[in-house]
Amino acid sequence: MAEDMGSTVPRRRLGKALRDLRTEAGITLDAAAEALECSRQKVWRIESGLGSARGVDVRAMCELYTATPEMTRALLALAAETKAKGWWHAYGDAIPDWFELYVGLESAASRLRSYKNSLVPGLFQTREYALAVYKIDQPDMSEEDRERAVEIRLQRQALLTRRLPKAPQVQVILCESALLRPVHDSATMAQQLGQLLQVSALPNVSLRILPLAAGPHRGAVGGEFTLLDFPLGNRSAPDPSVVFSESWTGALYLDRPHEFAAYEKSWACLLALSLDAEQSRQLIAKIIAEVHHG
């Protein structure tokens, strides 16, 4: 399963190092693109960790930014690592670029903390629930593309129970409204709620319900988000933690310490308002009973 780590973390590390070299050299993104005879978008994609970088590009960037021979060698080695493909590459266009980066980060993370307001998170969804969500979310999607998108979602769930590398700690705060909002029909909802009970019993999973009775809270302002932390591996410091926040047209990836700290503060506030694990399970079981009798 080690290949599931994919190329995302080395790509991020390489991109950050090249961005740091460029800013230290006092060269703007536009100037770098002009000197390298490529588009500004290409340089930005490499620096963002969205695109894999060829050795020839890395060497040209290192020359332009006057990197030391040692740094150049290290970054070329890192560029070679970015060629590793994760399982999600097999799905091609079914994953947009901005989400491909997220799937790679999710596979590499040692801890995932998600706040979800309106729908059950993808990692916990049943096939029927996921299909129903895609029909609402992407009405113009072909049946085939919808099936592929659902397959990706189900394949991502393998990380919940993987052995190697170790399964991440997955902590989810889910608004009670997501349990009450009907998706498709009552059978789909009953099955989905049952799945939540099953998943929440996993040793590495924590599911906490934020009750409607909690009233207005920070999450109502900031919206949904996921915090990703990464393992130390064989390095002296882990990769920087990331905040992921999805929107209609793409996603926000925030990894500056002060940005991450602001979201961690929100997480702590939401956690304080949430039911504990056992109360959460009891509420889910109560709603399942109501769905069955409804």
C-alpha positions in Angstrom: 0.0 0.0 0.0 3.0 2.3 0.2 2.5 3.6 -3.3 -0.8 5.2 -2.1 1.3 7.9 -0.5 1.8 8.8 -4.2 3.8 11.8 -5.3 2.0 14.5 -3.5 4.2 15.2 -0.4 7.5 15.2 -2.4 5.8 17.5 -5.0 4.7 19.9 -2.2 8.2 19.8 -0.7 9.9 20.4 -4.1 7.4 23.2 -4.9 8.0 25.0 -1.6 11.8 24.7 -2.0 11.7 26.2 -5.5 9.3 29.0 -4.4 11.7 29.8 -1.5 14.7 29.9 -3.9 12.9 32.2 -6.3 11.8 34.7 -3.6 15.3 34.7 -2.1 16.7 35.5 -5.5 14.2 38.4 -5.8 12.6 37.0 -9.0 8.9 37.4 -9.6 6.7 34.6 -10.9 6.3 36.5 -14.3 10.1 37.1 -14.6 10.8 33.4 -13.8 8.3 32.3 -16.5 9.9 34.7 -19.0 13.4 33.6 -18.3 12.4 29.9 -18.4 10.4 30.4 -21.6 7.3 28.9 -20.2 3.9 30.0 -18.9 3.4 31.7 -15.6 0.8 29.0 -14.9 3.4 26.2 -15.3 5.8 27.8 -12.7 2.9 28.4 -10.4 1.7 24.8 -10.7 5.1 23.4 -9.9 5.5 25.7 -6.9 2.0 24.8 -5.6 2.7 21.0 -5.9 -0.1 20.6 -8.4 2.1 19.5 -11.3 5.0 17.0 -11.3 8.3 18.7 -12.4 10.7 17.3 -14.9 14.4 17.2 -14.0 15.2 19.5 -16.9 12.8 22.2 -15.4 14.2 21.8 -11.9 17.8 22.2 -13.2 16.8 25.3 -15.2 15.1 26.8 -12.2 18.1 26.0 -9.9 20.4 27.7 -12.4 18.2 30.8 -12.7 17.9 31.1 -8.9 21.6 30.4 -8.4 21.1 27.4 -6.1 24.1 25.7 -4.7 25.2 22.4 -6.4 24.2 20.5 -3.2 20.7 22.1 -3.3 20.4 21.4 -7.0 21.2 17.7 -6.5 18.8 17.4 -3.6 15.9 19.0 -5.6 16.7 16.8 -8.6 16.4 13.7 -6.4 13.1 15.1 -5.1 11.9 15.7 -8.7 12.5 12.0 -9.4 10.3 11.0 -6.4 7.4 13.1 -7.8 7.1 10.7 -10.7 5.4 8.1 -8.4 1.8 7.7 -9.3 -1.0 7.3 -6.7 -4.0 5.0 -7.3 -6.2 8.0 -8.2 -4.2 8.7 -11.4 -6.0 5.8 -13.0 -9.2 7.8 -12.9 -7.9 10.6 -15.1 -10.4 13.4 -15.8 -12.8 12.2 -13.2 -10.8 14.1 -10.6 -10.2 17.9 -11.2 -6.6 19.1 -10.6 -7.4 20.9 -7.4 -9.0 17.8 -5.9 -6.3 15.5 -7.1 -3.9 17.4 -4.9 -6.3 16.9 -2.0 -6.7 13.1 -2.6 -2.9 12.8 -2.5 -2.6 14.8 0.7 -5.4 12.8 2.3 -3.5 9.5 1.5 -0.3 10.9 3.0 -1.8 12.4 6.2 -1.4 10.9 9.7 -4.4 12.8 11.0 -7.5 14.3 9.3 -10.0 16.5 11.2 -13.1 17.5 9.2 -16.0 19.8 10.1 -19.0 19.0 7.9 -22.2 21.0 8.0 -24.7 19.8 5.4 -23.7 16.3 4.1 -22.0 13.1 5.4 -18.3 13.3 4.6 -17.1 11.4 1.5 -15.0 9.1 3.6 -18.1 7.8 5.4 -20.6 7.7 2.5 -22.4 4.6 1.2 -22.5 4.0 -2.6 -26.2 4.9 -2.8 -25.8 8.1 -0.8 -22.8 9.2 -2.9 -24.6 8.6 -6.1 -27.6 10.6 -4.9 -25.3 13.5 -3.9 -23.6 13.5 -7.3 -27.0 13.6 -9.0 -27.9 16.8 -7.1 -24.4 18.3 -7.1 -23.5 17.5 -10.8 -26.8 17.2 -12.7 -25.0 17.5 -16.1 -22.5 14.7 -15.4 -22.8 11.6 -17.6 -23.9 8.4 -15.9 -20.4 6.9 -16.6 -18.5 9.9 -15.1 -20.8 9.8 -12.1 -20.0 6.1 -11.5 -16.3 6.9 -11.8 -16.6 9.7 -9.3 -18.4 7.5 -6.8 -15.7 4.8 -7.3 -13.0 7.3 -6.4 -15.0 8.2 -3.3 -15.3 4.6 -2.2 -11.7 3.8 -3.0 -10.6 6.8 -0.8 -12.3 5.0 2.1 -9.7 2.2 2.1 -7.4 4.5 4.1 -9.8 4.1 7.1 -8.7 0.5 7.6 -5.3 0.3 5.9 -2.4 -1.3 7.7 0.6 -0.1 5.7 1.2 2.8 5.9 -0.7 3.1 9.2 -4.3 4.2 9.0 -4.6 7.9 9.9 -6.6 9.2 12.9 -9.8 10.5 11.4 -11.9 12.9 13.5 -15.2 14.3 12.2 -17.6 16.9 13.6 -20.9 16.5 11.7 -23.9 18.8 12.2 -27.1 17.1 13.2 -28.7 18.7 10.2 -26.8 16.3 7.9 -28.4 13.4 9.7 -31.9 14.9 9.3 -31.6 16.1 5.7 -33.1 13.4 3.4 -30.9 12.3 0.5 -32.8 10.2 -2.1 -35.2 8.0 0.0 -35.6 6.8 3.6 -33.9 3.4 2.8 -30.8 5.3 1.5 -30.8 7.4 4.7 -31.2 4.5 7.0 -28.4 2.6 5.3 -26.2 5.7 5.5 -26.9 6.3 9.2 -26.1 2.7 9.9 -22.8 3.1 8.1 -22.0 6.0 10.4 -22.4 3.8 13.4 -20.2 1.1 11.9 -17.4 3.6 10.9 -17.5 5.4 14.2 -16.7 2.1 15.9 -13.3 1.9 14.2 -10.4 2.5 16.6 -8.9 5.3 14.6 -12.2 7.1 13.9 -13.9 9.7 16.1 -17.4 11.0 15.1 -18.9 13.8 17.1 -22.3 15.3 16.3 -22.8 19.0 16.7 -26.5 19.3 17.8 -28.9 21.9 16.4 -29.5 22.9 20.0 -25.9 24.3 20.2 -27.2 27.4 18.3 -25.0 29.7 16.2 -21.3 28.8 16.2 -18.0 29.7 14.5 -18.5 27.0 11.8 -21.6 28.9 10.6 -19.3 31.8 9.6 -16.2 30.0 8.3 -17.9 27.1 6.6 -16.7 23.5 6.2 -13.0 22.6 6.3 -10.5 19.8 6.8 -7.2 20.0 8.8 -4.5 17.6 7.6 -1.4 16.7 9.6 1.5 14.7 8.2 3.8 12.0 9.7 7.4 12.8 10.7 8.8 10.0 8.6 12.6 10.0 8.6 12.8 13.8 8.7 13.5 16.1 11.6 10.3 18.0 11.1 7.0 16.9 9.4 5.6 18.6 6.4 3.5 21.6 7.2 -0.1 21.0 8.2 -2.7 22.1 5.7 -6.2 23.5 5.8 -8.4 22.4 2.9 -11.6 24.3 2.1 -13.7 23.4 -0.9 -15.8 25.8 -3.0 -17.9 25.6 -6.2 -15.0 26.4 -8.5 -12.0 24.9 -6.7 -10.4 24.8 -3.3 -8.3 26.7 -0.8 -5.1 25.2 0.5 -3.7 27.1 3.5 -0.4 26.1 5.1 0.9 29.2 6.8 1.1 28.6 10.6 -1.2 31.6 11.5 -3.8 30.4 9.0 -3.7 26.8 10.4 -3.9 28.1 14.0 -7.0 30.1 13.2 -8.8 27.0 11.9 -7.5 24.9 14.8 -9.1 27.5 17.2 -12.4 27.0 15.3 -12.1 23.2 15.5 -11.6 23.5 19.3 -14.7 25.7 19.6 -16.8 23.3 17.5 -15.5 20.3 19.5 -16.5 22.0 22.8 -20.1 22.3 21.5 -20.4 18.8 20.2 -21.8 15.7 21.8 -19.3 13.1 23.1 -18.7 9.9 21.1 -21.3 7.8 22.9 -24.0 10.6 22.9 -23.4 11.0 19.2 -23.9 7.3 18.6 -27.1 7.4 20.6 -28.5 10.3 18.6 -27.7 8.5 15.3 -29.4 5.3 16.5 -32.5 7.4 17.6 -32.7 9.0 14.1 -32.4 5.6 12.4 -35.3 4.4 14.5 -37.3 7.4 13.4 -36.4 6.9 9.7 -37.6 3.3 9.9 -40.9 4.3 11.5 -41.4 7.4 9.4 
